[in-house]
Amino acid sequence: MKKKHLIITVAFLITSFLAIPTIHILKTKWSETDIEPKNIKGYVDDESHLNCTKIDSLFLAPNNRKELIKQLREILKYAKKNNLKVSIAGAQHSMGGHTITENGVIINMLPYKEMELDTINDILTIGSGALWKDAIAFLDKYNKSIAIMQAFNSFSIGGSLSVNGHGWQKNLPPVSSSVISFTLMNADGEIITCSRKQNVELFKSVLGGYGLFGIILDVNLKIVDNTALEYKYVKMNTNNYLEYYEKFVSNNPDAELVFGRLRVSRKKFLEEATLNFFEKRNLKPNSLENTDNSNVEFKRIIFRGSVDSEYGKRLRWDLETSANKVSINNIYSRNEILNDDVSLIENKDTGSTDILHEYFIPERNFYQFIEDIKPILIDSDIDLLNITIRRVETDSDSYMNYAREPVYGFVLLFNQKKTEEQENKMIKLTNNLVDITISNEGTYYLPYRLHVDKNKMRKVYPQADDFFKLKLKYDSLELFSNKFYEYYKKE
Ligand SMILES: Cc1cc2nc3c(=O)[nH]c(=O)nc-3n(C[C@H](O)[C@H](O)[C@H](O)COP(=O)(O)OP(=O)(O)OC[C@H]3O[C@@H](n4cnc5c(N)ncnc54)[C@H](O)[C@@H]3O)c2cc1C
């Protein structure tokens, strides 16, 4: 072949190789409507975008403690006088109406974000409406960081305590274990301090208590040093996941943050996995101000391009696994890594919504669980976009605990069309997955859709009825309520 022909052939191959993914990415971007979901006056919704509900009133908390207490007491009085229920909201990323009661009062705590740092004891005192991103920005100036939080920075402190969220910080239980104490306003407007020494029963009930015991005001959180972390990544056959986890994470004293991911394209469905971890380095961590966010939209489009597309799913897996190789050895600060916003995966299609599930499985049944969910997921019409895996250590703090022994959390993200047909399919899918979870001695996470059958919920949470009795002990008028409570309180 002549040199000229060779150049033309290579150029042709390169262009065609790049053309298909480029077209796919552009098509994904062009098909987005960019229409903001409508806020209908007098109605609220949560992150499911399937819970639009009429309410009596919405109250926004002020960002001043004295004023907050005064106004909250007035609101509670107003609700009692008018026989209304009160629901408490943070960022509303729960998905089952956990922040909403029909015709009720909603107290949105987001504006309340007063903060103070005790640098001697490493304790952050923080208003419950603050988001993790507010806390991270504040702590970064002192070279400190959050000990335990979810995978995104977009959740409120009050919401995170009330679902007892967990993250991907190595060898740690849920967020409750980093809580030293908090203050709570009860149904009578009294302020109660709760800790492992004071009002212990209330402390345990409020953590993972879904806003049913009162309003969390200020929280004392244990914090840690900000660190410089080096990114590492390994790709493997899923059957080797636990072996790799032990080698690269458990036996690695420098590993600080870690998550796994399973391949979700039909090709090699759940057969390949990656382990992504960050190792501590003895360097000065970057300041948050120097974070490079230039590729955030590209990452989002690649992710959205996997919706309803086998090609998009393969492309995402290939790009992420090859891009990961390129970024191996990059150094980030802990705060930079924890500071991802949920907009990184934002769905701009108003005809569908992204729904999360999470199942916590003990190590002894890790592989069996994956084998069991495979056929159920393949048979379902609901589009599975992502599975990440995190290890969660035993939670000895919350009453409604889901990590009763060390477990692996499988986080499944689906895209569901906003139709009755897809809703029914999702209900069926969820209950099938919960059955598998029960047979593998696991638990499921409560902040998502209220699709799990009431009996199954009690099988997984045998403490549920005692929890609801405790709720009545502390709030006999059932002033604090939400759709989760209304649905599950009676068998
Ligand atoms: C994309 C996405 C990713 C997620 N990733 C993770 C993850 O990595 N790990 C994880 O554990 N969870 C995760 N979740 C679940 C999420 O963490 C929780 O659902 C929770 O919603 C986060 O806080 P929020 O501010 O959104 O709480 P909200 O949804 O606003 O509230 C949750 C509950 O807390 C109560 N509440 C809120 N504020 C207060 C207060 N001040 N006092 C008393 N009660 C209050 C509410 O009444 C409600 O019952 C994820 C959710 C989404 C949508």
The ligand as an SDF file (V2000), in Angstrom:
LIG
                    3D

 53 58  0  0  0  0  0  0  0  0999 V2000
  -28.5600   10.4180   43.6810 C   0  0  0  0  0  0  0  0  0  0  0  0
  -28.6360    9.9650   45.0960 C   0  0  0  0  0  0  0  0  0  0  0  0
  -27.5140    9.4190   45.6870 C   0  0  0  0  0  0  0  0  0  0  0  0
  -27.5580    8.9620   46.9980 C   0  0  0  0  0  0  0  0  0  0  0  0
  -26.4240    8.4410   47.5450 N   0  0  0  0  0  0  0  0  0  0  0  0
  -26.4640    7.9900   48.8170 C   0  0  0  0  0  0  0  0  0  0  0  0
  -25.3020    7.4470   49.4390 C   0  0  0  0  0  0  0  0  0  0  0  0
  -24.2210    7.4050   48.8610 O   0  0  0  0  0  0  0  0  0  0  0  0
  -25.4120    6.9830   50.7000 N   0  0  0  0  0  0  0  0  0  0  0  0
  -26.5870    7.0350   51.3910 C   0  0  0  0  0  0  0  0  0  0  0  0
  -26.6290    6.6060   52.5390 O   0  0  0  0  0  0  0  0  0  0  0  0
  -27.6800    7.5660   50.8390 N   0  0  0  0  0  0  0  0  0  0  0  0
  -27.6530    8.0290   49.5830 C   0  0  0  0  0  0  0  0  0  0  0  0
  -28.7790    8.5770   49.0390 N   0  0  0  0  0  0  0  0  0  0  0  0
  -29.9660    8.6970   49.8690 C   0  0  0  0  0  0  0  0  0  0  0  0
  -29.9190   10.0750   50.5930 C   0  0  0  0  0  0  0  0  0  0  0  0
  -28.7520   10.1480   51.2750 O   0  0  0  0  0  0  0  0  0  0  0  0
  -30.9470   10.1780   51.6430 C   0  0  0  0  0  0  0  0  0  0  0  0
  -32.1310    9.8330   51.0400 O   0  0  0  0  0  0  0  0  0  0  0  0
  -31.1910   11.5640   52.2840 C   0  0  0  0  0  0  0  0  0  0  0  0
  -32.2820   12.0620   51.5780 O   0  0  0  0  0  0  0  0  0  0  0  0
  -30.1560   12.5630   52.2170 C   0  0  0  0  0  0  0  0  0  0  0  0
  -30.4550   13.8110   52.8620 O   0  0  0  0  0  0  0  0  0  0  0  0
  -31.5470   14.8910   52.3930 P   0  0  0  0  0  0  0  0  0  0  0  0
  -31.1110   16.2040   52.9110 O   0  0  0  0  0  0  0  0  0  0  0  0
  -31.8730   14.7800   50.9680 O   0  0  0  0  0  0  0  0  0  0  0  0
  -32.7730   14.3630   53.2770 O   0  0  0  0  0  0  0  0  0  0  0  0
  -34.3320   14.5430   53.0070 P   0  0  0  0  0  0  0  0  0  0  0  0
  -34.7190   13.6640   51.8960 O   0  0  0  0  0  0  0  0  0  0  0  0
  -34.6960   15.9680   52.9340 O   0  0  0  0  0  0  0  0  0  0  0  0
  -34.9000   13.9290   54.3800 O   0  0  0  0  0  0  0  0  0  0  0  0
  -34.7130   12.5910   54.6850 C   0  0  0  0  0  0  0  0  0  0  0  0
  -35.3920   12.2980   56.0330 C   0  0  0  0  0  0  0  0  0  0  0  0
  -34.7830   13.0970   57.0330 O   0  0  0  0  0  0  0  0  0  0  0  0
  -35.7400   13.8710   57.7460 C   0  0  0  0  0  0  0  0  0  0  0  0
  -35.1050   15.1440   58.0930 N   0  0  0  0  0  0  0  0  0  0  0  0
  -34.4770   16.0110   57.2670 C   0  0  0  0  0  0  0  0  0  0  0  0
  -33.9750   17.0440   57.9760 N   0  0  0  0  0  0  0  0  0  0  0  0
  -34.3120   16.8440   59.2620 C   0  0  0  0  0  0  0  0  0  0  0  0
  -34.1040   17.5660   60.4770 C   0  0  0  0  0  0  0  0  0  0  0  0
  -33.4320   18.7180   60.5140 N   0  0  0  0  0  0  0  0  0  0  0  0
  -34.6150   17.0550   61.6190 N   0  0  0  0  0  0  0  0  0  0  0  0
  -35.3060   15.8820   61.6330 C   0  0  0  0  0  0  0  0  0  0  0  0
  -35.5290   15.1590   60.5220 N   0  0  0  0  0  0  0  0  0  0  0  0
  -35.0350   15.6330   59.3480 C   0  0  0  0  0  0  0  0  0  0  0  0
  -36.9080   14.0180   56.7920 C   0  0  0  0  0  0  0  0  0  0  0  0
  -38.1180   14.2260   57.4640 O   0  0  0  0  0  0  0  0  0  0  0  0
  -36.8660   12.6830   56.0440 C   0  0  0  0  0  0  0  0  0  0  0  0
  -37.5990   11.7070   56.7450 O   0  0  0  0  0  0  0  0  0  0  0  0
  -28.7650    9.0460   47.7460 C   0  0  0  0  0  0  0  0  0  0  0  0
  -29.8930    9.6140   47.1540 C   0  0  0  0  0  0  0  0  0  0  0  0
  -29.8450   10.0640   45.8400 C   0  0  0  0  0  0  0  0  0  0  0  0
  -31.0750   10.6290   45.2140 C   0  0  0  0  0  0  0  0  0  0  0  0
  1  2  1  0
  2  3  1  0
  2 52  2  0
  3  4  2  0
  4  5  1  0
  4 50  1  0
  5  6  2  0
  6  7  1  0
  6 13  1  0
  7  8  2  0
  7  9  1  0
  9 10  1  0
 10 11  2  0
 10 12  1  0
 12 13  2  0
 13 14  1  0
 14 15  1  0
 14 50  1  0
 15 16  1  0
 16 17  1  0
 16 18  1  0
 18 19  1  0
 18 20  1  0
 20 21  1  0
 20 22  1  0
 22 23  1  0
 23 24  1  0
 24 25  2  0
 24 26  1  0
 24 27  1  0
 27 28  1  0
 28 29  2  0
 28 30  1  0
 28 31  1  0
 31 32  1  0
 32 33  1  0
 33 34  1  0
 33 48  1  0
 34 35  1  0
 35 36  1  0
 35 46  1  0
 36 37  1  0
 36 45  1  0
 37 38  2  0
 38 39  1  0
 39 40  1  0
 39 45  2  0
 40 41  1  0
 40 42  2  0
 42 43  1  0
 43 44  2  0
 44 45  1  0
 46 47  1  0
 46 48  1  0
 48 49  1  0
 50 51  2  0
 51 52  1  0
 52 53  1  0
M  END
$$$$
